Amino acid sequence: MDTVFPTQTFAVLALLALLLLLVVTGGVAYLTAAEWRDRRRRKLDQDSARSSRSSPK
C-alpha cells in the first residue's frame, strides 16, 4: 500500500515531463517555421525592390 502513492507520483511526473517536452518541441517547430517564412518574405521583398529600382520607367 505504501508503494502506490510514489508510483502514481512518478507516473504523473513522467506524464507532465512528456507534455512539457511536446510543448517545447512544438514551440521550437513553430519558431523555426516562422523564421523560415519571414526570411523568405524578406528575400522576396528585397528582390522585388531591386528589380523595381533597376528597371527604368
Buried (B, 14 or more C-beta within 10 A) or exposed (E): EEEEEEEEEEEEEEEEEEEEEEEEEEEEEEEEEEEEEEEEEEEEEEEEEEEEEEEEE
